[in-house]
Structure formats: structure tokens, C-alpha cells
Amino acid sequence: MDECDQKYFGSYSKLNIHEVMLKDEVRTGTYRNAILQNTNLFRDKVVLDVGCGTVITLIKCKVEDATLPDGIDKVDIIISETMGYCLLFESSIHSILFARDKWLKKEGGLIFPDKFWLYLTAFEDKRFRDKISYWDNVQGYDMSSIIRHQDFDSMYVDIIDASKVVSNSSLIKGFEMDECDIKYFGSYSNLNIHEVMLRDEVRTGTYRNAILQNAHLFRNKTVLDVGCGTGILSMFAAEAGASKVIGVEDAKLPDGIDKVDIIISEWMGYCLLFETFINSILFARDKWLKKEGGLIFPDKFWLYLTAFEDKRFIKDKESFWDNIQGYDMSSIIQHQDFDRMYVDIIDASKVVSNSSLIKEINLYTVKEKDLSFEAPYHIQIKKTGVIDGFLTYFDTGFSHCVRKTAFSTAPEAKTIHWKQTVIPFWNTRFQSQ
């Protein structure tokens, strides 16, 4: 996808995120009280909101590249929500420090909030041990070494009941956000992601069947697993009889191997092409896959568009923004047209049209330039009503299997973690006859 497409898709899940954060009454209410109960500090002041998110007028650029309005070179107050998981992971603290040093008045300048304390404590929770025992049997494989060899490198973002805490809290001091710390915290949510994907039986089971039910294609072959993650696809390939299985996260093969017989991968993202690494698959295909008889699992993909009518979905999304802490923020969606999409689930009963194929991808022949595209669509409305939006879904196929093997993210299919990508019509409703 080209830069324009990345910008287009890059924003579509943010409304979900903002909605969750705004509904967090502790978070939003505390900010509200801190500001509105201290209006004496804000009256007649110049305020800079760094990373303003849902504010209607916002700085659409990196803080390092941002400029203040003409005539303003200093601000009295900086307000921001810099905090990330474990305080510092995925936070915007570097931007806050930059803004502080460049724009905040040296005398009397304020930052809201300005003090943070990070604590460590111990807990006992047998229920949480399921997170560990889960890895003992994943599709018949013992993958416990993934966590037992990680020590503290793999962490979870989760909720522990206060009754499970068994120690006092220790204040962690001297916490600096250098490169080492970023790498340390950068991996802690990975197991959550992998566990969700592995528990997705449609996704994982389809891959398993495609490989193990076609063992004759893998026997004595060299297999490359691109973006191998936990290595579950590599294990399937090994069980199917592959002579060599190479799992890679980057583009480098072991010494002595310059060609592979089969490439297996799960590169698909939301709306098929968002946040994918399909370019890595194409690179591996062109560089390492054997020209004669080389296989790719999966190899065929179809992206569809269809229309839906779901008054409840639209009403819930629209009405939420009408009153946020007393502010009407509905213009956020009213001015967005197609710029805001949701990753969500639409019930099959709400679909009111046929599905229009807007893109077909054959991994044996597709080129990188083909991934940036415009496509016509034609849908036929099946019943009288109001069209509330479009949704997209994709099908994935393994064309070389003995039996037809595929899975779908369509509304009528069993829900899997990709769900559907929903494009609501915020400003316009289409009446179907």
C-alpha cells in the first residue's frame, strides 16, 4: 500500500481507542477535576495540549516538527496524557519533555499532570496460572519454553484483584527511559497477542489442516516460515515431514541454504492489507522460493465489500460523542466521512446486499505495485431499508490442498480475530428501494 493508503487506513481504529479511554471515568474525570477545580491556574493562560487526540482542532504532526500559532512562542501550561502501560511503555514522554524545554515558560510554567510514581508488588492468583499452563499444550505441542526461557521479558497487561496482593508496594526509583529500557518493555505484551491468535481455532486449525492433511507436499522439503512468531506453523511443517524448517523474523537464511521449497506465513492484517508484512513475503518469494514447484501456504486471498443496515451500531457510535464530560464532540465523526473505520463485528442478519469482490491477490504473481489500488464495486441491495455503511471482509485460500481448505472473516462465518472492517456512513444514509 502506498503512503496515501497507509494514512487512510492508519486512522481507522483510533475511534475505538478514544471511545474506550473517554469512557474511563477515573482517567477522564480526574483530568476534568484537576483542570476545572483549579480554574485560577488556567484563567487567561496559554495552554498547550500535547497529543490532544479527540480535541477538534489538533496538531497533525510530530511534536518535534510542530510550530505554535503565529505570535506565540511560549505557553503557560502543558496538559497531556503521557502515560503508557507500566507507565513508560508506548508513552509520549519524550514529546512532553521536548515541548517543556522548547515552549514552557521558565518562570511559573505548569505541567498537568506533573508527578508519577511507579510501584512493584507481589501477588498470588491461581487463576492467572492458566496463562502459564496454556502454553503446555498448544495444538498438541508443548510450547512452555516460550515463557519459561523469557524470565521477565514477556509480561501481561491484565487485572489482578486487590485481594490477591500478598506484599507491600515498593516504589521503583531511578527509572530512566533509555534505549535499553525501551527494548525491555517493548516485548511485554507480545504473549497476549500470540495467545489470542493461537486460541483462534478457525485460524490455527485451518493452517494445521492445510499442512498436516497435505503432508505429501511437505515431506523432505525445505520450508521457510516468514514472521514465525511462536513457531506454531513451523511445528506443523516439521510434523508434516519437512526435512528443514526455517523460522525467520527478518530477511536472512541460515548459511548453506539459498532456496526453499515452501513458504508458510500469516501476514494478513485488518481489511487484509492494513498492518501486514506482505512485502516481506514477496521479497522471500522472489529471492528464495524455488522457481519450479515452489509453494506458498496460503496463496490466494479475496477482499470483499458489502453493505449493512444496523441502526443500533450507528446510534451507539454516534450518540456516544454527543456528550463527553459535558462537551459535544460529535463533529469528530461528522466531519470524517470515510476517514474513520472500526474493527468490529456486524451480525450476518444486518447485511443487506451481495458482496462485491474488490481485490484478488495471488501470491505467486502479485507485485508490490499491485497493492496500491482503486477498485470499482457493484452491489445489489436485497431489501428495502436504510444503508448505514459498508463493511469489508476477506477470504483466505490454500489452493494446493487435496481438500478445499480456506477460512473467511465474513459476517456469516465463525468470528475470528480479524473480525470485519466497518465503514459507517456518518453524514449520509442511503435509502434502498
C-alpha positions in Angstrom: 0.0 0.0 0.0 1.3 3.4 -0.8 1.7 6.3 1.6 -1.7 7.7 0.9 -3.3 4.3 1.6 -1.3 3.9 4.9 -2.6 7.3 6.0 -6.1 6.3 5.0 -6.1 3.1 6.9 -3.8 4.3 9.7 -6.6 6.1 11.5 -9.5 3.7 11.2 -9.2 2.0 14.6 -8.5 5.2 16.6 -12.1 6.0 17.4 -12.3 2.6 19.2 -9.3 3.5 21.3 -10.6 7.1 22.1 -14.0 5.8 23.0 -12.5 3.3 25.5 -10.4 6.0 27.0 -13.1 8.6 27.2 -15.4 6.0 28.9 -12.8 5.5 31.6 -14.4 7.7 34.2 -11.4 7.6 36.6 -9.0 8.7 33.9 -11.2 11.4 32.3 -12.9 12.5 35.5 -9.5 13.1 37.2 -8.3 15.3 34.4 -11.5 17.2 34.4 -11.4 17.8 38.1 -7.7 18.8 38.0 -8.4 21.4 35.5 -11.9 22.7 36.3 -11.4 22.7 40.1 -8.3 24.8 39.6 -9.5 27.4 37.1 -7.5 30.1 38.8 -4.4 28.4 37.3 -5.8 28.4 33.8 -7.6 31.7 33.6 -6.1 33.9 30.8 -3.2 31.5 30.3 -1.9 30.0 27.0 -2.3 26.2 27.2 -0.6 23.6 25.0 -2.3 20.1 24.8 0.4 17.7 23.6 -1.1 14.6 21.9 -4.6 16.1 22.1 -6.3 13.1 20.5 -10.0 13.9 20.3 -9.8 17.7 20.6 -11.4 19.1 17.5 -8.5 21.4 16.5 -5.3 19.4 16.8 -1.7 19.4 15.7 -1.5 16.8 13.0 2.3 16.3 13.1 5.0 15.1 15.4 5.7 17.4 18.3 9.3 17.8 17.1 8.1 19.2 13.8 5.2 21.3 15.3 5.0 25.0 15.5 2.9 27.2 17.7 0.4 29.7 16.2 1.9 33.0 15.0 2.7 35.3 17.7 3.0 32.7 20.4 6.4 31.3 21.3 5.8 30.3 25.0 3.0 28.7 26.8 2.0 28.9 30.5 0.7 25.4 30.9 1.2 22.0 29.2 -1.5 19.4 29.6 -1.1 15.9 28.3 -1.7 12.2 28.9 1.8 10.9 28.5 1.4 7.6 30.4 1.6 4.2 28.8 1.4 0.7 30.2 3.7 0.2 33.1 3.9 4.0 33.0 6.5 4.3 30.3 5.8 1.7 27.6 4.3 3.3 24.5 4.2 6.7 26.2 4.7 10.2 24.8 7.0 11.3 27.5 9.8 12.3 25.0 7.4 14.7 23.3 6.4 16.2 26.6 10.0 16.8 27.6 10.6 18.4 24.2 7.6 20.7 24.5 8.6 21.6 28.1 12.1 22.6 27.1 11.1 24.5 23.9 7.8 26.2 24.8 7.1 26.2 28.5 7.7 29.4 30.4 10.7 29.1 32.7 9.0 31.2 35.4 5.7 29.9 36.6 5.1 27.3 33.8 3.0 24.4 34.9 2.6 20.8 33.6 -0.7 18.8 34.2 -0.1 16.1 35.5 3.5 16.5 36.7 4.3 13.7 39.2 4.3 10.0 38.6 5.2 7.0 40.9 5.8 3.5 39.6 5.4 0.7 42.1 6.1 -3.1 42.2 4.3 -5.6 44.3 3.7 -9.4 44.5 0.5 -11.4 44.0 -0.8 -14.9 44.3 -3.6 -15.9 41.8 -4.1 -19.5 40.8 -6.5 -18.4 38.0 -3.6 -16.4 36.5 -1.5 -19.6 36.4 -3.7 -20.6 33.5 -1.8 -18.1 31.4 1.3 -20.3 32.0 -0.3 -23.7 31.7 -2.0 -22.7 28.4 1.4 -23.0 26.7 1.9 -26.6 27.8 -0.4 -27.8 25.1 -1.0 -25.7 22.0 -2.4 -27.7 19.2 -0.7 -30.7 20.7 2.7 -29.1 21.1 4.5 -28.2 24.3 5.4 -24.5 23.9 6.1 -23.8 27.5 9.7 -22.9 26.8 8.5 -19.7 25.2 7.6 -18.3 28.6 10.0 -20.4 30.8 13.0 -19.1 28.9 11.8 -15.5 28.9 12.1 -14.6 32.6 10.7 -11.1 32.8 10.8 -10.4 29.1 7.2 -11.3 28.5 4.6 -9.6 30.6 0.8 -9.2 30.5 -1.4 -6.2 30.7 -4.2 -7.6 32.9 -6.3 -7.0 36.1 -5.3 -8.5 39.4 -7.9 -8.4 42.2 -6.6 -6.4 45.3 -7.3 -9.5 47.4 -4.6 -11.4 45.6 -1.8 -9.0 46.5 0.5 -10.6 49.1 3.1 -7.9 49.8 3.6 -4.2 50.3 4.3 -2.0 47.4 7.9 -1.0 46.6 8.5 2.4 44.9 10.8 1.9 41.9 13.2 4.8 41.7 15.8 5.9 39.2 13.7 4.8 36.2 15.2 6.2 33.0 13.8 5.7 29.6 17.0 4.9 27.7 17.2 2.6 24.7 17.7 -0.5 26.9 14.5 0.2 28.8 12.5 0.6 25.6 13.7 -2.8 24.4 12.9 -4.3 27.8 9.4 -3.1 27.9 8.9 -3.4 24.1 8.2 -7.1 24.3 5.9 -7.5 27.3 2.6 -7.5 25.6 3.6 -10.0 22.8 2.4 -13.1 24.6 -1.1 -11.6 24.9 -1.2 -11.1 21.2 0.1 -14.6 20.4 -2.2 -16.3 22.9 -5.3 -14.6 21.3 -4.2 -15.7 17.8 -3.4 -19.3 18.9 -6.7 -19.6 20.7 -8.4 -18.6 17.4 -9.4 -22.2 16.4 -10.6 -21.2 12.9 -7.3 -19.5 12.1 -4.9 -22.0 13.7 -7.0 -25.1 12.8 -7.2 -24.1 9.2 -3.4 -23.8 9.0 -3.0 -27.1 10.8 -5.3 -28.9 8.4 -3.8 -27.3 5.3 -0.3 -28.5 6.3 -0.9 -31.9 8.0 -3.6 -33.1 5.6 -1.2 -32.4 2.7 1.9 -33.9 4.2 2.9 -35.2 0.8 3.7 -31.6 -0.2 5.9 -31.0 2.8 7.7 -34.4 3.1 11.5 -34.0 2.7 11.1 -30.3 1.7 12.8 -27.1 3.0 10.2 -24.8 4.5 10.5 -21.1 5.3 8.2 -19.7 7.9 8.2 -15.9 7.4 7.2 -13.9 10.5 7.2 -17.1 12.5 6.2 -15.6 15.9 5.7 -18.5 18.3 6.7 -21.0 15.6 3.4 -22.9 15.5 3.4 -23.0 11.7 7.0 -24.3 11.7 5.9 -27.1 14.1 3.1 -28.1 11.8 5.5 -28.2 8.9 8.0 -30.3 10.8 5.3 -32.7 11.8 4.3 -33.0 8.2 7.7 -34.4 7.4 9.7 -31.4 6.2 13.4 -32.0 6.1 14.3 -28.5 7.2 12.1 -25.8 8.7 13.4 -22.3 8.9 11.5 -19.7 11.0 12.6 -16.1 10.4 11.5 -12.7 11.7 14.0 -10.9 9.4 15.2 -11.5 5.9 18.2 -13.8 6.3 18.6 -17.5 5.7 21.0 -19.8 7.6 24.3 -20.5 5.9 24.2 -23.1 3.2 20.6 -22.6 2.2 19.8 -20.4 -0.8 16.4 -21.9 -1.9 13.3 -23.2 -0.2 10.5 -25.4 -1.4 7.6 -23.9 0.6 6.9 -20.6 2.2 4.3 -20.6 5.0 3.2 -17.4 6.7 0.3 -15.5 8.3 0.8 -11.9 7.0 -2.8 -10.8 6.8 -4.0 -7.7 8.7 -7.3 -5.9 9.2 -9.1 -5.3 6.0 -6.5 -7.8 4.6 -3.8 -5.2 3.9 -3.6 -3.0 6.9 -0.5 -3.5 9.2 0.7 -6.5 7.2 4.1 -7.7 6.2 3.1 -8.9 2.7 6.1 -7.1 1.2 8.3 -9.5 3.2 6.5 -12.4 1.7 7.1 -11.1 -1.8 10.7 -10.5 -1.0 11.2 -14.0 0.3 9.3 -15.4 -2.7 11.4 -13.6 -5.3 14.7 -14.3 -3.5 14.4 -17.8 -2.1 11.4 -19.8 -3.4 12.2 -22.4 -6.0 11.0 -21.3 -9.4 9.9 -24.8 -10.3 7.4 -26.4 -7.9 7.8 -23.8 -5.1 4.6 -23.5 -3.0 3.2 -20.7 -0.8 0.7 -21.5 2.1 -1.8 -19.8 1.9 -1.6 -18.4 -1.6 -5.0 -16.9 -2.6 -6.9 -14.0 -1.0 -10.1 -12.2 -1.8 -11.2 -8.9 -0.4 -14.9 -8.1 -0.5 -17.2 -5.1 0.2 -20.8 -5.3 1.2 -23.5 -3.0 2.7 -25.2 -3.3 6.0 -28.1 -1.8 8.0 -27.6 -1.7 11.7 -29.3 1.3 13.5 -28.1 0.2 16.9 -24.4 0.1 15.8 -24.7 3.6 14.3 -26.7 5.0 17.1 -24.3 3.7 19.8 -21.3 5.1 17.9 -22.9 8.5 17.1 -24.6 9.2 20.4 -21.6 8.5 22.5 -19.8 11.5 21.0 -22.7 13.9 21.7 -21.9 14.3 25.3 -18.3 13.7 26.5 -17.9 15.2 30.0 -20.5 17.8 29.0 -18.9 18.6 25.6 -20.5 18.0 22.2 -17.7 16.2 20.3 -20.0 14.9 17.5 -18.1 16.9 14.9 -15.2 14.4 15.2 -17.2 11.9 13.3 -19.5 14.3 11.4 -16.5 15.7 9.5 -14.7 12.4 8.9 -16.8 10.8 6.1 -14.9 7.7 5.3 -11.7 8.5 7.3 -12.8 6.7 10.4 -13.4 2.9 10.3 -14.0 0.4 13.0 -12.7 -3.1 13.5 -15.9 -4.7 14.8 -18.4 -7.5 14.2 -21.6 -7.0 12.2 -24.2 -9.7 12.5 -24.9 -11.5 9.3 -28.6 -10.6 9.6 -27.7 -6.9 9.2 -26.1 -7.4 5.7 -28.4 -6.0 3.1 -26.6 -6.6 -0.2 -24.5 -9.1 -2.1 -20.7 -9.0 -1.7 -18.6 -7.2 -4.3 -15.1 -8.5 -4.9 -12.7 -5.5 -4.9 -9.3 -7.2 -4.8 -7.9 -10.7 -5.5 -4.4 -11.5 -4.6 -2.4 -14.4 -5.9 0.9 -14.6 -4.0 2.6 -16.4 -6.9 2.1 -13.5 -9.3 1.3 -10.3 -7.3 3.8 -7.4 -7.4 4.3 -4.7 -4.8 2.8 -2.1 -7.1 -0.4 -4.1 -7.2 -1.0 -3.5 -3.5 -1.8 0.2 -4.1 -5.1 0.2 -6.0 -8.5 1.7 -6.7 -11.3 -0.7 -7.4 -14.9 -0.3 -8.8 -17.6 -2.2 -6.9 -21.2 -3.2 -7.7 -23.6 -4.3 -5.1 -27.3 -5.1 -5.3 -29.5 -4.3 -2.3 -31.6 -7.2 -1.3 -34.3 -5.4 0.7 -35.9 -2.0 1.3 -34.3 0.0 4.1 -31.6 2.3 5.0 -27.9 1.6 4.3 -25.9 2.5 7.3 -22.5 1.7 5.9 -20.1 -0.7 4.2 -18.0 -3.4 5.6 -15.1 -5.3 4.2 -14.0 -8.9 4.9 -11.6 -11.3 3.3 -11.3 -15.0 2.4 -8.0 -16.9 2.6 -7.4 -20.0 0.5 -4.8 -22.8 0.2 -5.2 -23.8 -3.4 -2.8 -26.8 -3.4 -4.5 -28.8 -0.7 -6.1 -32.1 -1.5 -9.3 -30.9 0.1 -10.7 -27.4 -0.1 -9.1 -25.5 2.7 -9.9 -21.9 3.5 -11.3 -19.5 6.1 -13.3 -16.3 5.9 -13.8 -13.2 8.0 -17.3 -12.7 6.5 -20.2 -11.9 8.9 -21.8 -15.3 8.3 -18.6 -17.1 9.1 -17.4 -18.0 12.6 -15.9 -15.0 14.2 -12.1 -14.8 14.2 -9.7 -12.2 15.5 -9.7 -10.1 12.3 -13.4 -9.5 12.6 -14.7 -7.1 9.9 -13.7 -3.6 9.0 -16.7 -1.4 9.3 -17.1 1.9 7.3 -20.1 3.8 8.8 -21.9 6.5 6.8 -21.8 9.2 9.5 -23.3 12.0 7.5 -25.4 10.3 4.8 -27.9 7.5 4.8 -28.9 5.8 1.6 -32.5 4.7 1.2 -32.8 1.5 -0.7 -35.9 0.7 -2.8 
